[in-house]
Amino acid sequence: MLDRMDELAPLFGISLYETLVMVIVSLVIATIIGIPLGVLLVVTRPNHLYPNKWIFQLLNTIVNIIRSLPFIILMLAIIPFTELIVGTAIGIRGAIVPLIVYIAPYIARLVETAFLEVNYGIIEAYRGMGASRFQIVIRIMLREARPGILLCMTIALIGLIGATAMAGVIGAGGLGDLALRYGYQQWDLPVMFGTVIILIVLVQIIQSLGNYFAKKLKMSA
């Protein structure tokens, strides 16, 4: 049994590393895209700070279309776009582009929800005191929505980990690919159960940290 665990340890280490690379890179870039997109979905809606029905409808439609596609279909459908951006549609680089395209609209929708929970009466009060619309977005809405945004990012991160499990289809590796190729196809139960345990621990740690820091932000607000 110990010999078997020694044999599996490098596999788990490499697969965990591949998963973390895909998740971290994709999350950082998707956050840079998703948070401003979520803000635009809020402030351009009717009767808000920058009402513009054309921009709102366009962004809303794009987000809805992308979010309606399962990741595996999206990943295959945008192969030409992926090759255009990073020069390849396989491996970790080939997986990061579809992961970003998949999770950025998801983050945008979650951020939109967090911003809409900000009491509009507070916004009106600051507008009455002469605050500019930009100041309201940055100093009021963003500050008030921080706990919700952090929880949203936690949910997005967990969803991203789930999406990386399908990235093995294009040779990106990761824990999901390890569970499929060794655990399921070769019916290697130690690999299967080991992968499941690692994923459960990862998700529990992420959710616990997200809840903890969101609570801290809410108390300090």
N, C-alpha and C positions, 0 to 999 in steps of 0.2 A: 504493500500500500504506500509506504514512504517513497519507494522507488518510483511509483506511478506519479505521486505528487511532485517529485523532483523533475520528472519528465514534462509534466504539464505546466510547471511554474513559468518557464520562458514563454510559452504560448499565451498564458494569461497576461503576462507583463507586456508583451508586444501588442496584444489586442487592446488592452486598457490604454496604452499609450496612443494607439491609432484613434480610439474613440475620443480621448481627451483632446487630441489635436483638432479633430473635426469639429467637436463641440465648441471649444474655446474660440478658434478662428471664426467659425460661422456665427457664433453668438455676438462677438465683438462687432463684426461688420454689419450683421443684421440689426443690431441695436442702433448703430449710427444711422441706418436707413429707417428703421421702424419707428423710433421715437418721434423724429420730425414728421414722419408720415401720419402718425397718430394724432399729433398736435394739429396738423392741417385738417384732418378729418373732423376735428372739433371746431376749430375757429372759423372754418369756411362754411359751416352749416348755417341754414337760415336763422336770423335773429341772434347771431353770435358776434364775435369781435370783428372778423373779416368775412362777412357773408358773401359767398360766391357760389351760386348753385351749379355752375358748369364745372368748376374745379372739384367741388364736393362730389358731384355725381360721377365724374371721371375717376377720381381716386376710390370712391366707394365701390364702383363697378370692378375696377382692377383688383382690389383687395378681395372682393367676393369671388371673383373668377378663380384667382390663385388658391384661395382657401378651400374652394370646392373640389380641388383635385387631390386625390391620394398622392402621397410623396413618391411612390414607386412610378406612377404614371407621369408625374411632373418631371422626375429625374430623367426619364427616357425621352419625354417630349422635347426637352430643351437641350438635347445633346449638341445640336449645331451651335447654339448660343454658348454653351459651356466650352466647346472647342475654340470658339472665337475669343473668349475672355482669357482662358488659361492655357490654350494650346492642346488640351487633351480632355477626353471625357471619361477616363478611367483613373483608378487609384484615388488617393486622398485628395489630390488637387481637383480631380474630376468630380468628386463628391461635394466639395465645399461650396461650389457655385449653386447647385440645386438646393443644398441645405439653406443657403442664404435666401434664395428666391422663395423657398417654402416658409421659412420662419419669420422673415421680415414683415410680411403682411399680417401674420399672426400676432406679432408684437405690436404692430400698429393698431390692430383692433382691440387688444387688451389695454394699451395705453389710452386709446380713445375712451374706453369704459371708465378707466381711472380718472381721467380729466372730467368726464361728464358727472362724476360724483362730487366734484367741487361745487359748493353752494354758489349758484349764480348771483345770489344777493350780495355776496362778498365782492364779486367782480363789479357789479353795478355800483357798490359803495366806493370802490377805489376809482372807478371811472368818474364818479361824481366829485372826487377829491382832486381830479386833474391828472391822474396817472395815465400814461400813454398805453396803447394797446399792447405794445411790445413789452413794456414793464409789467403789465398785468400777467402776460403769458409766462415770463421768466421768473418774476419775483413772487407772484401770488399763486397762479394755477400750478406751476411746477412744484413749488414748495408744498402746497396743500396736498398734491397728488402723490408725493414721494412714497408714502407707505404702500399705496395701491400699485404704483409703478413697480416697486421692488417685488411685491407679490406676483405681479404680472410677469416679471422677468424670471421669477422662480418657476412659474408654470411653463413659460416658454422654454426654459433650459431643460426641464424634464421632458417636454415634448420633443426637443431636439435630440436628446439621448435616444428616445424611441425611434426617431427617424434614421439615426445612424445605423440602426440594426439592419435597415434595408440597403445601406450603401454597399454591402458586400456583393451585390449584384454586379456592380461595375468594378469590382476588385479593390475596394477601398479598405477592406479588412474591418477590424473592430470587434467588439464583443459579440454583437449580433451575428456577424459572419462566422465567428468561432463556434457559437452555439449551433448554427445551421450546418456547417461543414463537418464538424467533428461530433458535436452532440447529437444532432438529429440524423444526418445522412450516414454516419458511421455508428450510430446508436451508442455513443460513448457517454454513459450516464454521469460519470464524474465531471466531465467537461460541461455537460448540460446544467447540472445542479450548481457547479462552481460559477458559471456565467450568471445564472439566475441570482445567486447570492450576492455577487459583486454588484449587479444592477440594482438590486433591492437596497443594498447598503448605500450606493451612490445617491439614489433617489431620496432615501430617508435623510441623509446628511444635507442634501441640497434643500429639501423642504423645511427641515428644522432650522437651518441657518436663515433661510428666507423669512420664515415666520418670526424668528428672534429679532432680526434686524428691522423688519417692518414694524414690529411692536415698539422697538426702541425709537424709531423715527416718529411714530404716532405719539409717543409720550413726550418727545422733545418738541413737537410742533406747537 
